[in-house]
Amino acid sequence: MNKRIYREADEMTKYKMSLSKSNSLNPNYGKPRDEETKQKISDSMKKYWSEVPFKNEFDKK
């Protein structure tokens, strides 16, 4: 089983991200995407998350 990868954010940042992704506030809400666009998003997210460091389970921060 793989370790989880993570990015840390404070509570206010998490709240702002949550609001920006909410229904009508999201600029892409209700807009369909074609398969080519979905594949590009998938590829870029795989690259993005491959560069995030693994969280050390023994890290006592």
N, CA, C and O atoms as a GROMACS GRO file, in nm:
protein
  244
    1MET      N    1   0.084  -0.118   0.000
    1MET     CA    2   0.000   0.000   0.000
    1MET      C    3   0.088   0.124   0.000
    1MET      O    4   0.187   0.131   0.073
    2ASN      N    5   0.054   0.221  -0.081
    2ASN     CA    6   0.133   0.343  -0.091
    2ASN      C    7   0.103   0.438   0.023
    2ASN      O    8  -0.006   0.439   0.080
    3LYS      N    9   0.203   0.517   0.056
    3LYS     CA   10   0.183   0.623   0.153
    3LYS      C   11   0.103   0.734   0.087
    3LYS      O   12   0.110   0.750  -0.035
    4ARG      N   13   0.029   0.809   0.164
    4ARG     CA   14  -0.046   0.920   0.107
    4ARG      C   15   0.048   1.035   0.077
    4ARG      O   16   0.145   1.059   0.149
    5ILE      N   17   0.018   1.106  -0.030
    5ILE     CA   18   0.093   1.226  -0.061
    5ILE      C   19   0.011   1.345  -0.016
    5ILE      O   20  -0.112   1.336  -0.008
    6TYR      N   21   0.075   1.454   0.013
    6TYR     CA   22   0.002   1.564   0.075
    6TYR      C   23   0.059   1.699   0.038
    6TYR      O   24   0.173   1.712  -0.006
    7ARG      N   25  -0.023   1.797   0.056
    7ARG     CA   26   0.018   1.937   0.053
    7ARG      C   27  -0.053   2.000   0.173
    7ARG      O   28  -0.172   1.977   0.194
    8GLU      N   29   0.020   2.078   0.250
    8GLU     CA   30  -0.040   2.139   0.368
    8GLU      C   31  -0.097   2.276   0.334
    8GLU      O   32  -0.039   2.351   0.257
    9ALA      N   33  -0.212   2.306   0.394
    9ALA     CA   34  -0.275   2.437   0.376
    9ALA      C   35  -0.341   2.474   0.509
    9ALA      O   36  -0.390   2.388   0.581
   10ASP      N   37  -0.342   2.603   0.540
   10ASP     CA   38  -0.406   2.645   0.664
   10ASP      C   39  -0.558   2.644   0.646
   10ASP      O   40  -0.607   2.628   0.534
   11GLU      N   41  -0.632   2.660   0.754
   11GLU     CA   42  -0.777   2.648   0.752
   11GLU      C   43  -0.843   2.752   0.663
   11GLU      O   44  -0.940   2.721   0.593
   12MET      N   45  -0.793   2.875   0.663
   12MET     CA   46  -0.853   2.980   0.580
   12MET      C   47  -0.835   2.947   0.431
   12MET      O   48  -0.926   2.968   0.352
   13THR      N   49  -0.720   2.895   0.395
   13THR     CA   50  -0.696   2.857   0.256
   13THR      C   51  -0.789   2.743   0.215
   13THR      O   52  -0.844   2.745   0.105
   14LYS      N   53  -0.807   2.645   0.303
   14LYS     CA   54  -0.898   2.534   0.275
   14LYS      C   55  -1.041   2.586   0.255
   14LYS      O   56  -1.113   2.539   0.167
   15TYR      N   57  -1.081   2.681   0.337
   15TYR     CA   58  -1.215   2.739   0.327
   15TYR      C   59  -1.234   2.811   0.194
   15TYR      O   60  -1.336   2.796   0.128
   16LYS      N   61  -1.134   2.890   0.154
   16LYS     CA   62  -1.141   2.964   0.027
   16LYS      C   63  -1.145   2.867  -0.092
   16LYS      O   64  -1.218   2.890  -0.188
   17MET      N   65  -1.066   2.760  -0.084
   17MET     CA   66  -1.067   2.661  -0.192
   17MET      C   67  -1.204   2.593  -0.200
   17MET      O   68  -1.254   2.568  -0.310
   18SER      N   69  -1.263   2.564  -0.087
   18SER     CA   70  -1.395   2.503  -0.083
   18SER      C   71  -1.500   2.593  -0.147
   18SER      O   72  -1.583   2.547  -0.225
   19LEU      N   73  -1.496   2.722  -0.114
   19LEU     CA   74  -1.591   2.816  -0.172
   19LEU      C   75  -1.574   2.828  -0.323
   19LEU      O   76  -1.673   2.833  -0.397
   20SER      N   77  -1.451   2.834  -0.369
   20SER     CA   78  -1.426   2.853  -0.512
   20SER      C   79  -1.470   2.734  -0.595
   20SER      O   80  -1.494   2.747  -0.715
   21LYS      N   81  -1.480   2.617  -0.533
   21LYS     CA   82  -1.520   2.496  -0.605
   21LYS      C   83  -1.669   2.466  -0.591
   21LYS      O   84  -1.718   2.368  -0.645
   22SER      N   85  -1.741   2.551  -0.519
   22SER     CA   86  -1.884   2.531  -0.498
   22SER      C   87  -1.961   2.559  -0.626
   22SER      O   88  -1.917   2.637  -0.711
   23ASN      N   89  -2.074   2.496  -0.639
   23ASN     CA   90  -2.160   2.502  -0.758
   23ASN      C   91  -2.149   2.627  -0.844
   23ASN      O   92  -2.063   2.634  -0.931
   24SER      N   93  -2.234   2.724  -0.821
   24SER     CA   94  -2.244   2.838  -0.912
   24SER      C   95  -2.123   2.930  -0.910
   24SER      O   96  -2.106   3.009  -1.002
   25LEU      N   97  -2.040   2.922  -0.807
   25LEU     CA   98  -1.920   3.005  -0.802
   25LEU      C   99  -1.808   2.950  -0.890
   25LEU      O  100  -1.716   3.022  -0.927
   26ASN      N  101  -1.818   2.823  -0.924
   26ASN     CA  102  -1.718   2.761  -1.009
   26ASN      C  103  -1.742   2.805  -1.154
   26ASN      O  104  -1.852   2.782  -1.206
   27PRO      N  105  -1.644   2.866  -1.219
   27PRO     CA  106  -1.665   2.916  -1.356
   27PRO      C  107  -1.694   2.806  -1.458
   27PRO      O  108  -1.747   2.835  -1.565
   28ASN      N  109  -1.660   2.682  -1.428
   28ASN     CA  110  -1.685   2.571  -1.521
   28ASN      C  111  -1.809   2.491  -1.484
   28ASN      O  112  -1.834   2.386  -1.544
   29TYR      N  113  -1.886   2.537  -1.388
   29TYR     CA  114  -2.005   2.464  -1.342
   29TYR      C  115  -2.105   2.448  -1.457
   29TYR      O  116  -2.144   2.546  -1.520
   30GLY      N  117  -2.144   2.325  -1.483
   30GLY     CA  118  -2.244   2.297  -1.586
   30GLY      C  119  -2.190   2.289  -1.727
   30GLY      O  120  -2.268   2.265  -1.820
   31LYS      N  121  -2.062   2.307  -1.747
   31LYS     CA  122  -2.005   2.302  -1.881
   31LYS      C  123  -1.946   2.163  -1.905
   31LYS      O  124  -1.857   2.120  -1.830
   32PRO      N  125  -1.993   2.092  -2.006
   32PRO     CA  126  -1.938   1.959  -2.033
   32PRO      C  127  -1.798   1.968  -2.095
   32PRO      O  128  -1.764   2.067  -2.160
   33ARG      N  129  -1.719   1.865  -2.073
   33ARG     CA  130  -1.583   1.859  -2.130
   33ARG      C  131  -1.577   1.742  -2.227
   33ARG      O  132  -1.636   1.637  -2.202
   34ASP      N  133  -1.505   1.759  -2.337
   34ASP     CA  134  -1.489   1.649  -2.430
   34ASP      C  135  -1.378   1.555  -2.380
   34ASP      O  136  -1.305   1.589  -2.286
   35GLU      N  137  -1.368   1.438  -2.441
   35GLU     CA  138  -1.273   1.336  -2.395
   35GLU      C  139  -1.128   1.382  -2.405
   35GLU      O  140  -1.046   1.347  -2.320
   36GLU      N  141  -1.095   1.459  -2.506
   36GLU     CA  142  -0.958   1.509  -2.522
   36GLU      C  143  -0.920   1.599  -2.404
   36GLU      O  144  -0.809   1.590  -2.352
   37THR      N  145  -1.011   1.686  -2.364
   37THR     CA  146  -0.986   1.776  -2.252
   37THR      C  147  -0.970   1.698  -2.123
   37THR      O  148  -0.882   1.727  -2.042
   38LYS      N  149  -1.056   1.598  -2.103
   38LYS     CA  150  -1.048   1.515  -1.982
   38LYS      C  151  -0.912   1.445  -1.974
   38LYS      O  152  -0.853   1.434  -1.867
   39GLN      N  153  -0.863   1.397  -2.089
   39GLN     CA  154  -0.734   1.328  -2.091
   39GLN      C  155  -0.620   1.424  -2.060
   39GLN      O  156  -0.527   1.388  -1.988
   40LYS      N  157  -0.626   1.547  -2.112
   40LYS     CA  158  -0.524   1.647  -2.083
   40LYS      C  159  -0.522   1.681  -1.934
   40LYS      O  160  -0.415   1.693  -1.874
   41ILE      N  161  -0.640   1.696  -1.875
   41ILE     CA  162  -0.650   1.725  -1.731
   41ILE      C  163  -0.590   1.608  -1.652
   41ILE      O  164  -0.514   1.630  -1.557
   42SER      N  165  -0.625   1.486  -1.690
   42SER     CA  166  -0.574   1.368  -1.623
   42SER      C  167  -0.422   1.362  -1.628
   42SER      O  168  -0.357   1.337  -1.526
   43ASP      N  169  -0.366   1.384  -1.745
   43ASP     CA  170  -0.220   1.379  -1.761
   43ASP      C  171  -0.151   1.487  -1.677
   43ASP      O  172  -0.049   1.460  -1.614
   44SER      N  173  -0.207   1.608  -1.678
   44SER     CA  174  -0.143   1.716  -1.602
   44SER      C  175  -0.153   1.692  -1.452
   44SER      O  176  -0.061   1.726  -1.378
   45MET      N  177  -0.264   1.634  -1.405
   45MET     CA  178  -0.278   1.606  -1.262
   45MET      C  179  -0.184   1.494  -1.218
   45MET      O  180  -0.130   1.497  -1.107
   46LYS      N  181  -0.165   1.395  -1.304
   46LYS     CA  182  -0.070   1.288  -1.272
   46LYS      C  183   0.071   1.344  -1.257
   46LYS      O  184   0.144   1.306  -1.166
   47LYS      N  185   0.107   1.436  -1.347
   47LYS     CA  186   0.239   1.500  -1.338
   47LYS      C  187   0.249   1.584  -1.211
   47LYS      O  188   0.350   1.578  -1.141
   48TYR      N  189   0.145   1.662  -1.181
   48TYR     CA  190   0.142   1.748  -1.063
   48TYR      C  191   0.162   1.666  -0.935
   48TYR      O  192   0.247   1.700  -0.853
   49TRP      N  193   0.086   1.558  -0.919
   49TRP     CA  194   0.093   1.480  -0.796
   49TRP      C  195   0.217   1.392  -0.790
   49TRP      O  196   0.255   1.347  -0.682
   50SER      N  197   0.282   1.365  -0.903
   50SER     CA  198   0.405   1.285  -0.899
   50SER      C  199   0.520   1.365  -0.838
   50SER      O  200   0.620   1.307  -0.794
   51GLU      N  201   0.507   1.497  -0.836
   51GLU     CA  202   0.612   1.583  -0.783
   51GLU      C  203   0.592   1.621  -0.636
   51GLU      O  204   0.676   1.688  -0.578
   52VAL      N  205   0.480   1.577  -0.577
   52VAL     CA  206   0.453   1.607  -0.436
   52VAL      C  207   0.525   1.504  -0.350
   52VAL      O  208   0.516   1.385  -0.378
   53PRO      N  209   0.596   1.548  -0.247
   53PRO     CA  210   0.670   1.452  -0.165
   53PRO      C  211   0.576   1.363  -0.082
   53PRO      O  212   0.465   1.404  -0.048
   54PHE      N  213   0.623   1.243  -0.050
   54PHE     CA  214   0.548   1.155   0.037
   54PHE      C  215   0.558   1.206   0.180
   54PHE      O  216   0.662   1.257   0.222
   55LYS      N  217   0.450   1.190   0.255
   55LYS     CA  218   0.450   1.230   0.394
   55LYS      C  219   0.522   1.123   0.475
   55LYS      O  220   0.488   1.005   0.466
   56ASN      N  221   0.620   1.164   0.554
   56ASN     CA  222   0.694   1.071   0.636
   56ASN      C  223   0.608   1.035   0.756
   56ASN      O  224   0.574   1.121   0.837
   57GLU      N  225   0.571   0.907   0.768
   57GLU     CA  226   0.482   0.867   0.876
   57GLU      C  227   0.547   0.878   1.014
   57GLU      O  228   0.478   0.875   1.116
   58PHE      N  229   0.679   0.890   1.018
   58PHE     CA  230   0.748   0.903   1.146
   58PHE      C  231   0.781   1.048   1.178
   58PHE      O  232   0.844   1.077   1.280
   59ASP      N  233   0.738   1.139   1.092
   59ASP     CA  234   0.764   1.282   1.112
   59ASP      C  235   0.681   1.333   1.230
   59ASP      O  236   0.559   1.318   1.229
   60LYS      N  237   0.743   1.390   1.328
   60LYS     CA  238   0.675   1.434   1.451
   60LYS      C  239   0.666   1.586   1.455
   60LYS      O  240   0.714   1.648   1.549
   61LYS      N  241   0.604   1.646   1.354
   61LYS     CA  242   0.595   1.792   1.349
   61LYS      C  243   0.500   1.845   1.451
   61LYS      O  244   0.481   1.966   1.460
   0.00000   0.00000   0.00000
